[in-house]
Amino acid sequence: MHKEVTIYDIAEKLSISASTVSRALNANSLVSKKTQQKIIAMATSMGYRSNTFAANLRMQRSNTIGLIVPRLNSYFMSEVISGIESVTNDAGYNLIISQSMENVDKEISNLKTMFNNRVDGLLVSVAAGSNGLTGFDIFRDRKIPVLFFDRAPHGLTVPSVTIDNENAAFLITQHLIEMGAKNIFHITGHQSVSVYKERTSGFKRALLAAGLPFNENQLIVTDLSEKAGIAAAKLIAELKGDGVFAANDSCAATCMNELKLQGFKIPQDVKFAGFNNDLISRNIDPALTTINYPGFEMGKVIAAKLLDHLSHKSDLHSSPLITMKSELVIRASSNYKP
């Protein structure tokens, strides 16, 4: 095992003091440019690595942001992460990412790991069933800022950045109704998750506003996987559905393809809409009507908001709730009126 090179090793090689080496490596103006260059060249040749962890520990900071998400395998979340990193990288912050896998115990474990890694702040999209309290107390006690995004804890007034899911779902369901759909099904996720609960509420409100009845069998609660989309298609075919609004694009696409295989014409027989404006919504045939959920922009906003708090430019709690704009994107999967 190779011994880690220290400033004392460099000092010994150059026959100078360790304090001079330290100043040079930290670009201290007390050391001349010529001496700095000489010391940096020697440090590089010897394979010296600066101990940023120790330095940050002395300054009571880690220059690290923690990020906890339900799952990483979604186009939306990859866009959010790209947006976050575009801000944190420029600001000199590192990003530690973990996923809860929709498991509250795993989320709590991730929180402990983030705390032990001394993150300066935390960005969280909560798992299904999370109350936003359990496991978060240690951050509140130590005044480590936590900013929720996309999925915020239901019923709590905490710093969060979301979209108006209820209104977005209302608009997309209203569009399906305007296109002639009357027996509309909503494929959704676990109702303990705020975004799915809000979208379900918007779906129901649109039916009520149009004078259409709502039956519980029109609400298909699933894990929004591909298998769920296939299973939902069979039920929708049996119950003669003529409209489908799914809470994400991938499940909508799978369900739509399954109905096409069964001989249904889209959108003439069944009108379809998804949510998120993922890549699949543009590449499937017919292209999928959806809600454009600006993931990259959301990532930039939440990262900037957290870093502004850490640098004392603003306070997360002064304007805790930020609602970003979403947009109804009408495409061929629904745009047909008999």
Backbone hydrogen bonds in HBPLUS format (Angstrom, degrees):
<---DONOR---> <-ACCEPTOR-->    atom                        ^
c    i                          cat <-CA-CA->   ^        H-A-AA   ^      H-
h    n   atom  resd res      DA  || num        DHA   H-A  angle D-A-AA Bond
n    s   type  num  typ     dist DA aas  dist angle  dist       angle   num
A0009-ASP N   A0006-THR O   3.14 MM   3  5.29 126.3  2.44  98.1 110.7     1
A0010-ILE N   A0006-THR O   3.28 MM   4  6.70 157.0  2.33 147.2 152.7     2
A0011-ALA N   A0007-ILE O   2.92 MM   4  6.07 156.6  1.97 141.4 148.3     3
A0012-GLU N   A0008-TYR O   2.93 MM   4  6.09 153.1  2.00 142.4 149.2     4
A0013-LYS N   A0009-ASP O   3.10 MM   4  6.33 156.9  2.16 144.8 150.4     5
A0014-LEU N   A0010-ILE O   3.09 MM   4  6.33 150.6  2.18 148.1 155.7     6
A0015-SER N   A0011-ALA O   2.76 MM   4  5.65 111.4  2.23 138.2 155.3     7
A0016-ILE N   A0011-ALA O   3.00 MM   5  5.00 159.3  2.04 137.9 143.5     8
A0015-SER N   A0012-GLU O   3.33 MM   3  4.93 148.6  2.43  91.2 100.2     9
A0020-THR N   A0017-SER O   3.18 MM   3  5.35 127.4  2.48  97.9 110.3    10
A0021-VAL N   A0017-SER O   3.27 MM   4  6.68 155.8  2.33 145.2 151.3    11
A0022-SER N   A0018-ALA O   2.90 MM   4  6.18 160.3  1.94 150.3 155.6    12
A0023-ARG N   A0019-SER O   2.96 MM   4  6.17 159.9  2.00 144.3 149.5    13
A0024-ALA N   A0020-THR O   2.96 MM   4  6.15 161.3  1.99 149.4 154.5    14
A0025-LEU N   A0021-VAL O   2.96 MM   4  6.18 162.5  1.99 154.8 159.0    15
A0026-ASN N   A0022-SER O   3.14 MM   4  6.30 128.6  2.42 138.4 151.2    16
A0026-ASN N   A0023-ARG O   3.16 MM   3  5.14 136.7  2.35  95.1 107.4    17
A0028-ASN N   A0023-ARG O   2.85 MM   5  5.01 169.9  1.86 149.6 149.0    18
A0027-ALA N   A0024-ALA O   3.02 MM   3  5.00 160.2  2.06 108.9 110.1    19
A0031-VAL N   A0028-ASN O   3.17 MM   3  6.02 170.2  2.18 123.4 126.5    20
A0036-GLN N   A0032-SER O   2.87 MM   4  6.13 160.7  1.90 155.1 161.4    21
A0037-GLN N   A0033-LYS O   2.93 MM   4  6.14 164.0  1.96 152.5 155.7    22
A0038-LYS N   A0034-LYS O   3.11 MM   4  6.32 153.3  2.19 142.1 149.4    23
A0039-ILE N   A0035-THR O   2.92 MM   4  6.16 160.0  1.96 153.7 158.5    24
A0040-ILE N   A0036-GLN O   2.84 MM   4  6.05 165.4  1.87 157.3 161.6    25
A0041-ALA N   A0037-GLN O   2.97 MM   4  6.03 156.5  2.02 142.6 149.0    26
A0042-MET N   A0038-LYS O   3.13 MM   4  6.34 156.0  2.19 142.0 148.1    27
A0043-ALA N   A0039-ILE O   2.86 MM   4  6.09 161.2  1.90 151.7 157.4    28
A0044-THR N   A0040-ILE O   2.93 MM   4  6.08 156.3  1.98 147.2 153.2    29
A0045-SER N   A0041-ALA O   3.04 MM   4  6.23 160.9  2.08 145.8 150.9    30
A0046-MET N   A0042-MET O   3.00 MM   4  6.16 142.5  2.14 146.5 156.2    31
A0048-TYR N   A0043-ALA O   2.90 MM   5  5.14 171.3  1.91 159.5 156.6    32
A0047-GLY N   A0044-THR O   3.14 MM   3  5.17 153.2  2.21 100.7 108.9    33
A0055-ALA N   A0051-ASN O   3.15 MM   4  6.46 163.1  2.18 150.0 155.1    34
A0056-ASN N   A0052-THR O   2.79 MM   4  5.90 163.0  1.82 150.8 155.4    35
A0057-LEU N   A0053-PHE O   2.87 MM   4  6.02 146.7  1.98 143.3 153.2    36
A0058-ARG N   A0054-ALA O   3.09 MM   4  6.37 151.0  2.17 146.1 152.2    37
A0059-MET N   A0055-ALA O   3.26 MM   4  6.60 141.5  2.42 137.8 148.0    38
A0059-MET N   A0056-ASN O   3.05 MM   3  4.99 122.2  2.40  91.3 106.4    39
A0061-ARG N   A0056-ASN O   2.86 MM   5  5.08 174.9  1.86 144.3 145.6    40
A0060-GLN N   A0057-LEU O   3.12 MM   3  4.92 161.5  2.15 100.6 105.6    41
A0094-ASN N   A0063-ASN O   2.82 MM  31  6.27 162.9  1.85 152.9 155.0    42
A0120-ASP N   A0064-THR O   2.80 MM  56  5.79 162.1  1.83 164.8 169.3    43
A0065-ILE N   A0094-ASN O   2.85 MM  29  6.19 163.9  1.87 155.0 157.5    44
A0096-ILE N   A0065-ILE O   2.92 MM  31  6.30 163.3  1.95 160.4 165.6    45
A0066-GLY N   A0121-GLY O   3.00 MM  55  6.32 173.2  2.00 157.5 158.4    46
A0123-LEU N   A0066-GLY O   2.85 MM  57  6.14 158.5  1.90 148.4 154.8    47
A0067-LEU N   A0096-ILE O   2.79 MM  29  6.03 141.5  1.93 168.2 174.0    48
A0098-SER N   A0067-LEU O   2.92 MM  31  6.34 151.1  2.00 163.3 172.4    49
A0068-ILE N   A0123-LEU O   2.95 MM  55  6.42 159.4  1.99 160.4 167.0    50
A0125-SER N   A0068-ILE O   2.95 MM  57  6.31 158.5  2.00 161.2 168.3    51
A0069-VAL N   A0098-SER O   3.06 MM  29  6.55 157.4  2.12 150.4 156.1    52
A0100-SER N   A0069-VAL O   2.81 MM  31  6.18 152.2  1.89 148.8 158.3    53
A0101-MET N   A0070-PRO O   2.77 MM  31  5.13 130.6  2.02 145.5 150.5    54
A0078-SER N   A0074-SER O   3.05 MM   4  6.30 156.2  2.10 150.8 157.7    55
A0079-GLU N   A0075-TYR O   3.02 MM   4  6.26 149.0  2.12 147.6 155.8    56
A0080-VAL N   A0076-PHE O   2.98 MM   4  6.34 152.7  2.06 148.3 156.2    57
A0081-ILE N   A0077-MET O   2.95 MM   4  6.18 164.9  1.97 151.3 154.5    58
A0082-SER N   A0078-SER O   3.04 MM   4  6.20 154.4  2.10 140.1 147.1    59
A0083-GLY N   A0079-GLU O   3.02 MM   4  6.28 155.1  2.09 146.6 153.0    60
A0084-ILE N   A0080-VAL O   2.91 MM   4  6.25 156.6  1.97 152.8 159.6    61
A0085-GLU N   A0081-ILE O   2.91 MM   4  6.12 171.5  1.92 156.6 158.1    62
A0086-SER N   A0082-SER O   3.03 MM   4  6.18 142.8  2.18 141.7 151.3    63
A0087-VAL N   A0084-ILE O   3.03 MM   3  5.49 142.7  2.17 108.6 119.0    64
A0088-THR N   A0084-ILE O   2.91 MM   4  6.19 171.7  1.92 159.2 161.2    65
A0089-ASN N   A0085-GLU O   2.97 MM   4  5.49 160.5  2.01 135.0 141.2    66
A0091-ALA N   A0087-VAL O   3.16 MM   4  6.38 139.8  2.33 142.0 153.3    67
A0091-ALA N   A0088-THR O   3.14 MM   3  5.02 124.6  2.46  91.4 106.0    68
A0093-TYR N   A0088-THR O   2.85 MM   5  4.97 164.5  1.88 153.0 148.9    69
A0092-GLY N   A0089-ASN O   3.12 MM   3  5.18 160.5  2.16 103.9 109.9    70
A0103-ASN N   A0100-SER O   2.99 MM   3  5.47 148.8  2.09 112.3 120.9    71
A0107-GLU N   A0103-ASN O   2.94 MM   4  6.25 149.3  2.04 147.3 156.8    72
A0108-ILE N   A0104-VAL O   2.94 MM   4  6.27 156.4  2.00 151.8 157.2    73
A0109-SER N   A0105-ASP O   2.98 MM   4  6.25 154.8  2.04 144.2 151.3    74
A0110-ASN N   A0106-LYS O   2.85 MM   4  6.10 153.7  1.92 147.5 154.9    75
A0111-LEU N   A0107-GLU O   2.94 MM   4  6.24 149.1  2.04 146.1 154.6    76
A0112-LYS N   A0108-ILE O   3.11 MM   4  6.46 153.7  2.18 147.1 153.0    77
A0113-THR N   A0109-SER O   3.04 MM   4  6.35 157.1  2.10 147.7 154.1    78
A0114-MET N   A0110-ASN O   2.89 MM   4  6.15 159.8  1.93 151.7 156.9    79
A0115-PHE N   A0111-LEU O   2.95 MM   4  6.17 158.3  1.99 147.8 153.8    80
A0116-ASN N   A0112-LYS O   2.90 MM   4  6.13 162.7  1.93 150.9 155.6    81
A0117-ASN N   A0113-THR O   2.96 MM   4  6.15 131.7  2.20 140.5 153.5    82
A0117-ASN N   A0114-MET O   3.20 MM   3  5.05 131.3  2.46  91.0 104.2    83
A0119-VAL N   A0114-MET O   3.39 MM   5  6.02 169.4  2.40 156.5 158.7    84
A0118-ARG N   A0115-PHE O   2.93 MM   3  5.13 155.8  1.99 110.3 114.8    85
A0122-LEU N   A0145-PRO O   2.92 MM  23  6.30 151.4  2.00 153.8 162.7    86
A0147-LEU N   A0122-LEU O   2.85 MM  25  6.27 162.9  1.88 162.2 166.9    87
A0124-VAL N   A0147-LEU O   3.02 MM  23  6.33 157.0  2.07 143.6 148.7    88
A0149-PHE N   A0124-VAL O   2.94 MM  25  6.17 147.5  2.05 144.7 148.6    89
A0126-VAL N   A0151-ARG O   3.37 MM  25  5.68 157.6  2.43 138.7 134.8    90
A0130-SER N   A0127-ALA O   3.09 MM   3  5.44 164.6  2.11 130.9 131.7    91
A0136-PHE N   A0133-LEU O   2.99 MM   3  5.30 152.0  2.07 121.6 130.2    92
A0139-PHE N   A0136-PHE O   3.06 MM   3  5.51 133.4  2.28 109.4 121.3    93
A0140-ARG N   A0136-PHE O   3.22 MM   4  6.63 157.9  2.27 151.7 158.1    94
A0141-ASP N   A0137-ASP O   2.83 MM   4  6.06 164.8  1.85 157.1 161.3    95
A0142-ARG N   A0138-ILE O   3.16 MM   4  6.20 147.6  2.27 132.4 140.0    96
A0144-ILE N   A0139-PHE O   2.84 MM   5  4.91 160.3  1.88 148.8 150.2    97
A0143-LYS N   A0140-ARG O   3.07 MM   3  4.90 156.6  2.12 100.4 107.1    98
A0148-PHE N   A0159-PRO O   2.97 MM  11  6.21 167.2  1.99 152.3 148.1    99
A0161-VAL N   A0148-PHE O   2.89 MM  13  6.42 139.5  2.05 137.8 149.6   100
A0151-ARG N   A0149-PHE O   2.51 MM   2  5.50 116.5  1.90 122.3 105.5   101
A0150-ASP N   A0161-VAL O   2.93 MM  11  6.39 144.4  2.06 160.3 161.9   102
A0160-SER N   A0320-PRO O   2.67 MM 160  6.04 160.4  1.71 166.6 163.9   103
A0322-ILE N   A0160-SER O   2.95 MM 162  6.27 162.6  1.98 157.6 163.2   104
A0162-THR N   A0322-ILE O   2.96 MM 160  6.43 159.5  2.00 164.6 169.1   105
A0324-MET N   A0162-THR O   2.68 MM 162  6.06 163.9  1.71 162.2 162.2   106
A0165-ASN N   A0163-ILE O   2.99 MM   2  5.62 121.3  2.35 109.3  92.7   107
A0168-ALA N   A0164-ASP O   3.02 MM   4  6.22 159.9  2.06 152.9 159.3   108
A0169-ALA N   A0165-ASN O   2.96 MM   4  6.07 161.0  2.00 148.5 152.9   109
A0170-PHE N   A0166-GLU O   3.02 MM   4  6.22 149.2  2.12 140.2 149.3   110
A0171-LEU N   A0167-ASN O   2.93 MM   4  6.18 161.8  1.96 151.9 155.4   111
A0172-ILE N   A0168-ALA O   3.08 MM   4  6.32 159.4  2.13 148.8 153.9   112
A0173-THR N   A0169-ALA O   3.03 MM   4  6.07 156.0  2.09 144.7 151.1   113
A0174-GLN N   A0170-PHE O   2.84 MM   4  5.94 157.9  1.89 149.1 156.3   114
A0175-HIS N   A0171-LEU O   2.96 MM   4  6.16 147.9  2.07 139.6 147.9   115
A0176-LEU N   A0172-ILE O   3.21 MM   4  6.50 155.3  2.28 138.9 144.0   116
A0177-ILE N   A0173-THR O   3.02 MM   4  6.36 154.5  2.09 149.7 156.9   117
A0178-GLU N   A0174-GLN O   2.88 MM   4  6.18 156.4  1.94 149.7 156.3   118
A0179-MET N   A0175-HIS O   2.99 MM   4  6.26 136.1  2.18 144.0 156.0   119
A0181-ALA N   A0176-LEU O   3.05 MM   5  5.60 156.2  2.11 154.0 146.6   120
A0180-GLY N   A0177-ILE O   2.90 MM   3  5.18 158.7  1.95 110.3 115.4   121
A0242-ASP N   A0183-ASN O   3.07 MM  59  5.51 152.6  2.14 130.7 139.3   122
A0185-PHE N   A0243-GLY O   2.84 MM  58  6.22 158.0  1.89 144.3 146.3   123
A0245-PHE N   A0185-PHE O   2.85 MM  60  6.25 164.1  1.88 166.9 172.2   124
A0186-HIS N   A0218-GLN O   2.77 MM  32  6.13 167.6  1.79 172.6 175.3   125
A0220-ILE N   A0186-HIS O   2.87 MM  34  6.03 168.0  1.88 152.2 156.2   126
A0187-ILE N   A0245-PHE O   3.01 MM  58  6.36 143.3  2.14 132.4 143.9   127
A0247-ALA N   A0187-ILE O   2.84 MM  60  6.11 147.9  1.94 163.8 173.3   128
A0188-THR N   A0220-ILE O   2.90 MM  32  6.07 160.7  1.94 144.3 150.5   129
A0222-THR N   A0188-THR O   2.84 MM  34  6.05 167.9  1.85 153.9 156.5   130
A0193-VAL N   A0190-HIS O   3.09 MM   3  5.87 166.0  2.11 121.1 125.6   131
A0196-TYR N   A0193-VAL O   3.13 MM   3  5.65 122.8  2.47 112.3 125.4   132
A0197-LYS N   A0193-VAL O   3.06 MM   4  6.26 162.5  2.09 160.9 166.4   133
A0198-GLU N   A0194-SER O   2.92 MM   4  6.08 160.2  1.96 154.8 159.8   134
A0199-ARG N   A0195-VAL O   3.03 MM   4  6.17 153.0  2.11 138.6 146.0   135
A0200-THR N   A0196-TYR O   2.97 MM   4  6.08 154.9  2.03 143.8 150.5   136
A0201-SER N   A0197-LYS O   3.05 MM   4  6.28 151.0  2.14 140.7 148.6   137
A0202-GLY N   A0198-GLU O   3.02 MM   4  6.34 154.4  2.09 146.7 152.8   138
A0203-PHE N   A0199-ARG O   2.95 MM   4  6.17 153.3  2.03 146.2 153.5   139
A0204-LYS N   A0200-THR O   3.00 MM   4  6.26 164.5  2.03 152.7 155.8   140
A0205-ARG N   A0201-SER O   2.98 MM   4  6.16 156.9  2.03 146.2 153.1   141
A0206-ALA N   A0202-GLY O   3.07 MM   4  6.24 152.3  2.15 144.2 150.4   142
A0207-LEU N   A0203-PHE O   3.23 MM   4  6.57 156.4  2.28 147.8 153.6   143
A0208-LEU N   A0204-LYS O   2.99 MM   4  6.26 164.3  2.02 153.8 158.0   144
A0209-ALA N   A0205-ARG O   2.88 MM   4  6.08 158.1  1.93 148.3 154.3   145
A0210-ALA N   A0206-ALA O   3.12 MM   4  6.28 139.7  2.29 139.3 148.8   146
A0210-ALA N   A0207-LEU O   3.18 MM   3  5.23 128.5  2.46  95.4 108.6   147
A0212-LEU N   A0207-LEU O   2.84 MM   5  4.96 156.9  1.89 155.7 150.0   148
A0211-GLY N   A0208-LEU O   3.05 MM   3  5.05 157.1  2.10 102.6 109.7   149
A0218-GLN N   A0215-ASN O   2.83 MM   3  5.59 164.3  1.86 124.7 130.0   150
A0219-LEU N   A0216-GLU O   3.04 MM   3  5.56 164.4  2.06 115.9 121.0   151
A0229-GLY N   A0225-SER O   3.09 MM   4  6.41 146.0  2.21 141.6 150.3   152
A0229-GLY N   A0226-GLU O   3.10 MM   3  5.05 118.5  2.50  92.7 107.7   153
A0230-ILE N   A0226-GLU O   3.09 MM   4  6.47 152.0  2.18 149.8 156.4   154
A0231-ALA N   A0227-LYS O   2.99 MM   4  6.26 165.3  2.01 152.9 156.6   155
A0232-ALA N   A0228-ALA O   2.87 MM   4  5.98 156.4  1.92 146.0 153.0   156
A0233-ALA N   A0229-GLY O   3.06 MM   4  6.21 147.9  2.17 139.0 146.9   157
A0234-LYS N   A0230-ILE O   3.34 MM   4  6.72 151.2  2.43 146.1 152.0   158
A0235-LEU N   A0231-ALA O   3.31 MM   4  6.67 157.1  2.37 146.8 152.4   159
A0236-ILE N   A0232-ALA O   2.88 MM   4  6.10 163.1  1.90 157.0 161.8   160
A0237-ALA N   A0233-ALA O   2.94 MM   4  6.07 154.2  2.01 145.9 152.5   161
A0238-GLU N   A0234-LYS O   3.09 MM   4  6.29 156.9  2.14 142.8 148.8   162
A0239-LEU N   A0235-LEU O   2.98 MM   4  6.21 151.9  2.06 149.2 156.7   163
A0241-GLY N   A0236-ILE O   2.93 MM   5  5.13 175.1  1.94 150.7 152.4   164
A0240-LYS N   A0237-ALA O   3.28 MM   3  5.11 162.3  2.32 100.7 104.4   165
A0271-LYS N   A0242-ASP O   3.06 MM  29  6.18 165.5  2.08 122.8 123.3   166
A0244-VAL N   A0271-LYS O   2.78 MM  27  6.21 148.6  1.88 162.9 173.1   167
A0273-ALA N   A0244-VAL O   2.86 MM  29  6.21 130.9  2.11 152.3 166.7   168
A0246-ALA N   A0273-ALA O   2.91 MM  27  6.33 164.5  1.94 156.6 157.0   169
A0252-ALA N   A0248-ASN O   3.27 MM   4  6.40 156.4  2.33 141.5 148.5   170
A0253-ALA N   A0249-ASP O   2.82 MM   4  5.99 159.2  1.86 152.5 157.7   171
A0254-THR N   A0250-SER O   3.08 MM   4  6.27 160.5  2.12 145.6 150.2   172
A0255-CYS N   A0251-CYS O   2.99 MM   4  6.12 164.9  2.01 149.8 154.1   173
A0256-MET N   A0252-ALA O   2.88 MM   4  6.01 159.3  1.93 149.2 155.4   174
A0257-ASN N   A0253-ALA O   2.97 MM   4  6.15 161.1  2.00 148.4 153.1   175
A0258-GLU N   A0254-THR O   3.02 MM   4  6.22 156.0  2.08 146.4 152.9   176
A0259-LEU N   A0255-CYS O   3.05 MM   4  6.34 157.0  2.10 149.8 155.4   177
A0260-LYS N   A0256-MET O   2.99 MM   4  6.25 150.5  2.08 146.7 155.3   178
A0261-LEU N   A0257-ASN O   2.98 MM   4  6.28 150.1  2.07 145.8 153.6   179
A0262-GLN N   A0258-GLU O   3.14 MM   4  6.46 133.7  2.36 136.2 148.4   180
A0262-GLN N   A0259-LEU O   3.10 MM   3  4.95 127.8  2.38  90.4 104.6   181
A0264-PHE N   A0259-LEU O   3.00 MM   5  5.52 158.6  2.05 153.6 146.7   182
A0263-GLY N   A0260-LYS O   2.95 MM   3  5.10 157.7  2.00 104.9 111.5   183
A0269-ASP N   A0265-LYS O   2.75 MM   4  5.16 154.4  1.82 135.1 144.0   184
A0270-VAL N   A0265-LYS O   3.34 MM   5  6.76 152.7  2.42 155.2 161.5   185
A0272-PHE N   A0333-SER O   2.98 MM  61  5.27 167.1  2.00 123.2 127.0   186
A0274-GLY N   A0289-THR O   2.76 MM  15  6.23 158.0  1.80 151.5 156.8   187
A0276-ASN N   A0291-ILE O   2.90 MM  15  5.33 142.6  2.04 137.2 147.8   188
A0281-SER N   A0278-ASP O   3.03 MM   3  5.54 140.5  2.19 110.6 120.9   189
A0282-ARG N   A0279-LEU O   3.02 MM   3  5.58 145.2  2.14 113.9 122.9   190
A0283-ASN N   A0279-LEU O   3.23 MM   4  6.47 141.5  2.38 145.6 156.7   191
A0284-ILE N   A0280-ILE O   3.08 MM   4  5.86 137.5  2.27 149.7 152.4   192
A0288-LEU N   A0281-SER O   2.81 MM   7  4.74 156.3  1.87 145.9 150.9   193
A0333-SER N   A0287-ALA O   2.89 MM  46  5.77 142.2  2.04 175.0 170.3   194
A0290-THR N   A0329-VAL O   2.96 MM  39  5.32 156.8  2.02 147.3 154.0   195
A0329-VAL N   A0290-THR O   2.83 MM  39  5.32 174.5  1.83 163.3 162.1   196
A0292-ASN N   A0327-GLU O   2.72 MM  35  5.06 164.8  1.75 158.8 157.7   197
A0327-GLU N   A0292-ASN O   3.35 MM  35  5.06 148.9  2.45 126.9 135.0   198
A0295-GLY N   A0293-TYR O   2.80 MM   2  5.92 116.0  2.21 122.3 106.3   199
A0298-MET N   A0294-PRO O   2.93 MM   4  6.08 151.7  2.01 147.1 155.9   200
A0299-GLY N   A0295-GLY O   2.92 MM   4  6.20 156.0  1.98 151.7 157.8   201
A0300-LYS N   A0296-PHE O   3.06 MM   4  6.42 155.6  2.12 148.8 154.9   202
A0301-VAL N   A0297-GLU O   2.95 MM   4  6.18 159.7  1.99 149.8 155.4   203
A0302-ILE N   A0298-MET O   2.95 MM   4  6.16 171.3  1.96 159.6 160.6   204
A0303-ALA N   A0299-GLY O   3.10 MM   4  6.13 160.5  2.14 145.1 150.9   205
A0304-ALA N   A0300-LYS O   2.97 MM   4  6.03 165.5  1.99 148.4 152.9   206
A0305-LYS N   A0301-VAL O   2.90 MM   4  6.00 157.7  1.95 148.6 155.3   207
A0306-LEU N   A0302-ILE O   3.05 MM   4  6.15 158.3  2.10 142.9 148.1   208
A0307-LEU N   A0303-ALA O   2.94 MM   4  6.14 165.5  1.97 153.4 157.7   209
A0308-ASP N   A0304-ALA O   2.88 MM   4  5.96 153.0  1.95 145.5 153.0   210
A0309-HIS N   A0305-LYS O   3.19 MM   4  6.38 146.1  2.32 136.3 144.6   211
A0310-LEU N   A0306-LEU O   3.01 MM   4  6.35 156.5  2.06 147.7 154.1   212
A0311-SER N   A0307-LEU O   2.95 MM   4  6.15 144.0  2.08 145.4 154.5   213
A0313-LYS N   A0308-ASP O   2.79 MM   5  4.98 143.8  1.92 158.0 158.6   214
A0314-SER N   A0308-ASP O   3.32 MM   6  5.59 149.7  2.42 116.8 115.3   215
A0312-HIS N   A0309-HIS O   3.06 MM   3  4.98 159.6  2.10 103.8 108.9   216
A0318-SER N   A0315-ASP O   3.03 MM   3  5.40 158.4  2.08 112.9 119.8   217
A0334-SER N   A0331-ARG O   3.39 MM   3  6.40 171.4  2.40 126.3 128.4   218
A0335-ASN N   A0331-ARG O   3.32 MM   4  6.12 146.8  2.44 146.3 154.5   219
A0336-TYR N   A0334-SER O   2.73 MM   2  5.78 135.2  1.93 114.0  99.1   220
